[in-house]
Amino acid sequence: MVDTIGETRKTLQAAGNVIRAVGRTNVVAGTGVLYRSRSAQLNYETNVSMGVDPFYLHLGLNDFVGGTSALSSFQQGYRFNPNLEARLGLFYSKPGLGLDWQPVEPLRLSTEFYDLNARRLDLLGSVSLPFAMKLMLRANHVGNQSLGDSSVGIGIGY
């Protein structure tokens, strides 16, 4: 004979585990517009990170205003502590590694090393401003004179 009470208890416990996991899910989203110095173009970017600490999935979309849109990042992240994170995955369709560090509350510094053949290194910084706004600075392809580019922009985070 089927143990209906036992099966019901297991189903309710499984449902409770799912509900607790959904309740612990963190979602961080941000969007911004950057002016690129070398190409004199505006670049629109949107990023979303979601997951249950310490793991998260990071997705990014870039769009050159009046140009093409592309999935710029698809990465798995790990949060070591509230001030230090690492990301592994695709950066502009190339495999790579990213590190994010927040030494003090308004300042966030990031580095992204990808495209191992071309050794691309991007440095990013952001400073939190009032009303969920942030000032963004970016140096693309650091150390590669033929591809070096910098950007400055403003964004908003949720």
URBEL-V100875 format. One line per field, one symbol per residue. phi: phi as a letter, one per 20 degrees, with the letter a starting at -180 (. if undefined). A space follows every 10 residues. Layout:
phi=???
This chain:
phi=.fefffffff ffffffffff fffefdcccb bacdeeffel dececccccb rdgeebddcc cdbegncddb febbcedcef bfdbccccre clmdfacccc ccfcgedcdc ccdblgfele cddcbbcfdf mmebedcbde lgndgfdgbc bcacbccc
